[in-house]
Amino acid sequence: MSTTATSDRPRGLRFNPKVFAIAVVASLVLGALLGWIAKTTDAKWLVTTLDTIGSIFTSLLTFTVLPLIFTAIVVGINSLRSVGGGRTAARLGGKTALWFALTSLIAVLIGLGLGAVFQPGRGLVIEPDPEKLASIGQKTQGSWLDLVTGLVPENLVKAFAEGETLQVVFVALLVGAASYSLGDKAAPFVDFSRSAFEVIQRVLGWIIRLAPIGTLGLIGNAVATYGNEFFAPLLKLIAAVYVACLLVLFVVYPVLLRFVGKVSPATFFAKTWTVLQFAFVSRSSSATLPMSRQAAENLGVDRSYANFAVPLATTTKMDGCAAIYPAIGSMFIANLFGIQLGITQYLTIIAVAVFGAIATAGVTGWFTMLTLTLAALGFPPEVVAVGIAIAYAVDPILDMMRTATNVAGQIVVPVVVARTEDLIDDEVLAAPSAPPLLENNSTRLASA
């Protein structure tokens, strides 16, 4: 398969991520200051200005939501074709995907548990439109029959025009499965969908460039409207994500390594710590890919399997971005809008985390997975865009921990599967090895 991996951030962001992160945080602080000034001085013109800036930013995000969901699912399902190649490859691919799903299940359950403990977003209710809020409540409290009957659209155009996200997801799954089954006959359509996805990602990247300005408007208007109480939900969101990721990173993975992979967690972290540090700072699984693959080899994983499993994991296995964060982020946004989630919605979050990443293999990232999860919950594009835009204010802080967790899992699963297939060289595992260097391994990965 191709060793080109997608970034954890929307494509099109070709500028310095550190500078961008600083700009977003600075906008958060400046927006809060302007909001406080507007609230204390009763400057309605400033409130209107901040609200307009935030509304334009969320509107720009809104129109990308449904096309992103549709094309991501169609392209993702068809990208699974690359996992073939003989019985051995099929067995390895199947076992690897099974462990991806199992660890994602554990991660999303931890995310839901920490979300229930921290309750991010609770105590502050944003009401953009009472009618839309009421319609969301009806969707989340409906029966299974209501869910099933509401999946089938009268026509595709109407589903897109009226923002029926669940219907768009349903149609995308049907179209993706049909195009997959047709093989070469559907190649032109798949190529078109892939190109459309790239175009949407590029447009989204341009929109995200405006995040510092959008953050200023959204946070400023929120502070002007709700006061200092707006920051508590964001702090709880950060705390919940970090604690959940730390549990997966330092409890779940070591247990799997010790009892299934027969690898000492101390040895694992000794040989991957430099990789995890780079992932934390760079906030990109794809940039860390050469180091991740070399780290798997240093842990004794057969090189040919590492060349297959680690790149696949880089585009599919994201416990931080595709399991923990969508779970906690969905609860955060639901709490912000006063939406009560029931058992059906929690099961939906779990299903999307376990199967959604596989269904969108090759295009998985926090934005795609959170958008897909919120869509599956029946939230309209407007609420999805507003919720994500608010969470984006602290995304640079969240993304560091999410990415480190992603990368750790992308190495752990190949180690575990390799052990079950007798593809680990214990002499290499026991031998000391120099930390994998990005400069030395980029060329090796390209030629592998």
N, C-alpha and C positions, 0 to 999 in steps of 0.2 A: 504494500500500500504506500501511498505517498507519505513522505515524512514531513510534509508541510502541515503545520498545525494552526488552528485558529487561536486568536488571542482571547483572554478572558474579558476584554473590553470590546465594544463595537468597533468594527473595522472603519478605517478612515482617520483614526487618531494617530497621525504620523508626526506628532510633536513630542517634546520632552515630557514624559509622564510625571516627573518630579515637579517640574514647573507648573504643570496643569493641576496637580494635586494641591500645591501650595496656593494656586489661584482660587481653587474651589473653597478651600478652608478660609482664605482671606475674605472671599465673598460671603461666606457664612457669618464671619465676625462683623463685616461691614453691614450686611443686611440686617443682622440683629440690632446693631447700633441705630441704623436708620429707622427700623421698626419701633425701637424704644423712643426715639425722638418724635416719631409720628404719633405715638400713643400718648406721650406726656404733654405734647404741645397741641394735640388735637388738630394736626395739620392734615386735613382731609385730602388736599392735593397730593401730598406725599404718599398717603395710603393708596389713592387711586393710581398713582404712577407705579408703585410697587406691585399692586394687584395686576395692572396691565402687563408689566414685564413678565410676571410669573405666569399669567394666563397665556400669553403668546408662546412661551417656552413649552408649556404643557400641551398646547394645541399642536405645536410642531411634533412633539413626541406622539400624540394621539394618532395622527394619520399614518404613522409607520407601524402601528401595533398589529393590525389584522394582516396586512401583506407580509410582515415579518413572520407571523405565526404560520401562515399558509405555506410560504416558500420554504421555511425552515423544516417543517415536517416532511414535505414532499422530497426535498433534497436529502434530508437525513435518512429517510427510509431507503432511498435508492443507494445511498452510500454504503449500506450494509452489504451490498454485493461484493465489496472488496475483501470480505472476510473469508472467501472460499479458498479452494486450492488443495483438494485431496482430503482423505479421511483424517490424517494426522492433524493437518491445519484446521479442519472443521472441528475436530475434537478439542484442540487447544483453544480455538476461537470460541466455541460454545462454553467451555469451562471458564475461560476468562470473562466472558459476558455474564455468566452466572455469578461469579464472585463480584463483578461490578455491581450487579443488582443486589446481592446480599449485603454488601457493605453500604450501598446507598440506602437500603432499607434501615439498617442500624443507624446511619447518620441522620436520616429524616426523622426517625423516632426520637432521637436525642434532641433534634431541633425543635420538634413539637413539645417535648417535655420541658425544655428550657424556656420555650415561648410561653408555656402555661405558668411557669414559675415567675418569670420576669414581667409577663404581660406588657410587652412594649406597645406603646400607643394608647394604653388604657388611661382614662381620665381626661382625655381631650378629644372632643368629637367635632370633626369638620363636616359641614353640611353644604356641599356645593349646589345641590338641587334637591329639594324635598321629594319631588316625584321620582327622580332617578334613585334616590336613597331608598324609597319605598319599594321600587321595582327590584332592587338588589335584595332587600329583605325577603320578598316573595320568592325569589329564586333560591336563596340559601335555605329557606324553610320548607321548600316544596318536597314532594314525595319522589320516590324512585321513578314512578310512572310519569310524573311531570318532567323529570329529567330526560327520560327516554323519548317521550313525545316531543319535547322541545329541541331534540338534536337534529331532526330532519327539517331542512329549510324548504320553503315553497319554491325558491329558486336561489341560485348562488349570488346573483347581483343583490337581491334583497337582503341576504344574510350579511353581506359586506356593508351595504348602504345603511342598514339599521343597527350595525354594531353588534350583531348576534355572535359573540365570540365562540360559544360552545358549538354552534352550527358550523362555523368556519373550521374549527378543529376537527369536527366529524367529517366534513367534506375533504379536508386535507388528508386525513388518514385513509379515506376511501381512494382518493386520487393517487396518493403515494403508493398504496398497496397495488392498485391497478397498473400503474406505470412500472412498478417493480416486476409484476408478473408478466408483462408484455416484453420485457427485455429490450432487445435492439429496436423493436418497432416503436417504442416510446422514447428512444434516445433523444430525438429532437426536442420533445416536450420537456424531458428532464434537463437537457442542456439549457433550454430557455428558462426553466424554473431556477436553475443554478445561477444563471446570469442575472435573473431578476432579484434573487436573494443577495447577490453581490452588490447590485445597484442599491437595494434598500439599505444594506449595511453601510455603504459609502455615504448615502444621504443621512443615515442615522449618525454616522461619525461626524459629519458636518454639524448636525444639530447639537450633538454632545459637546462640540467645541464651544457652544454658547452656554454650557452648564454654569460657569462662574456668574454670568449675567442672570441666568434663570434662577440660580440659587439665591442670589441677592434679592430678587423680587419675591420669590416664594417665602423665604425665611423672614424677610422684612415685613411682608404682609401678614404672616402668621404671628409674628411678635406684636405687630400693631393691633392685631385682632384679639389674640389670646394672652399676650403678655409673656412673662418669663416661664410660665408653666409649659410652654411649647418644647423646651429643651429637655425636660425629664423623659418624655417618650423616646427622643433620639438617643439619650444616654443609655436607656434601658435596651434599646435595639443593639447598640454597640456591645454592651455587657453580655447580652444573651448570645450574640453571635460568637464572641470571643470565648466564652465559657464552653459553649457547645463544640467549637472547633478544638479547643484544648482537650476536651474529653475524648474526642475521636482520635486526635493526634497522639495523646500520651496514655490513653487507656485502651481504646478499642484496637488500634493498630498493634501495640505491643502484645496484647492477648493473642491476636491472630498470628503474629510472628512467632511467639513462643510455642503455642500449642498446635498450630497447623504448619507453619513454615519451618519450625524447628530452628529458628534463628534467634539469637540473643538480641533483645531490644537494644541493649547497650552497644552491641556491634553494629546494628542497623543505624542508630543515630550517629555513631562515630563516623560511619562511612557516608552518611547523607547530610550531616549537619550543615556543611558548606552549601549544599544544594538547596536546603530549606531556607537558609539565610538569604541566598540569592533570590529565591522565589518570593520571600517576604518583601524584599526591597524592590524587586523589579515588577511585582504584581502581574506576572505573565507566565503561564504554564508553558506556552510555546517557546518563549525565550530561554526557559530553563530546560527544554527538552534534551539538548545534547548532554547536559550534565546529568539529567535524570537517567538517561539510557546508560551512561557510563557508570553511574552509581549502582544500577541493577547488575551490571557485569561485575563490578567490584564485590557485590554480595554473592557472586557465584552463579548468577543466572546465565544459562546458555546464551551465547551472543545472538544466534539466529532468532531465538524466541524473544530476546530483549528487543531486537530490531523490529519485531512485529508488535509486541504487547505494549511497550512504552509509548510509541507514537499513537497507537489506538487509544490507550488510556488518556493521553494528553488531550484528545478531542472528545472523549466520552466520559472518562472517570473523573468527576469533579464533585467530591463530597462536600466541599465548602460552598462552591457556587451553585451546584445543581441539586443539592439535597438539604443541607442545613439552612442556607440563606433563603431559598424559596419558602421553606416551612415557617421560619421566623418572620421573614418579610411579609408573607401573606397574613399572618396573625397581626403584625404591626399595622398594616394597611386596613385590615378589617376593624381593628380597635379604633383607629383614627376616624373611621367613618361610622362608628357605632353599629357595625354589622355583627350579628351573632352567628358564629359558625357552629354547625351541628356535626354529628358523627359522619354524615354523608360527605361533608366538606373535608373533614380530616382524612377520611379514606381517599378522597380525591387527591389531596396533597401528597399522600403516600404513594398513590398509583403513578402520579406524574413524576415524582422523584425517582421511582424505581424503573418505570418504563419510558418516561419522557426523554431521559438522557440518551437511551438507546435509539429511540425513534428519531432523535435529532442528532445522531452521531455525526461528528464532523462540523457541527455548527453550534455545539453546546457552549454556553457561557452564562454568566449570572443574569444578564439582561433577557436573553432568550428564555431561560428556564423560569425566571420570576414572572415574565410576561405570560408564558404558557400556563403556569400554575394559576395565576389570577384569572386568565381566560377560562380555564377549566372550572373554576369556582363560579363562573357566571358574572364576574364583575365587568361592567361596560368599559369600553376603551377610555372614556373620560376619567373614570375613577382609577383605572390602571395607570394612566399617564400622570395624574396628580400624585398618586401614592409613590410611584417610582421616582418622580422628580423630587419629592420631599426627602425620600431616603437617599437620593443621590448626593445630598448635601454632606453626608458623612461617609460616602462610599469609599474615598481613598483610604480612610482608616479601616473600614471593614475589609476592603479588598486585599490588604496585606495578609491578614490572618486567613482569609478564605483561600488565597492562592497557595500559601504554605501547606495548608491542609490538603488541597487538591494534589499538589506535587508529591506529598508523602504517600497518599493513597495510590498514585500512579506508579510508585515503586513497590509498595507493599503487595499489591495484588499480583504482579508478575512474580515476585518472590514466592508467594504462597502457592500459586499455580505451578510454578517450576518445581517446587518441592514435591507436590503431589504427582508430577509427571517424571520425577527423577532427572530433572534438568538443572540441578544445582551442583556445582563443583565445590565440595566442602573445603578443599585445599585453598582455593581462591577465596572462599568465604572467610577462612581463618587467617589468611595472610594479610599483613598490614598493607594498605594502599594509600597512595597520595590522593588528596581531595580532587575530584573531577574538575577540570578547568574548562571554562566555556571556550576559550580561544583555541585549545588543543583539540576539542572534540567536535567543533562545528564542521570541520572538513571531513572528519571520519563519519559523521552522521550523513552528510551529503553523499558520500561515496558508498554507504552501506547498502 
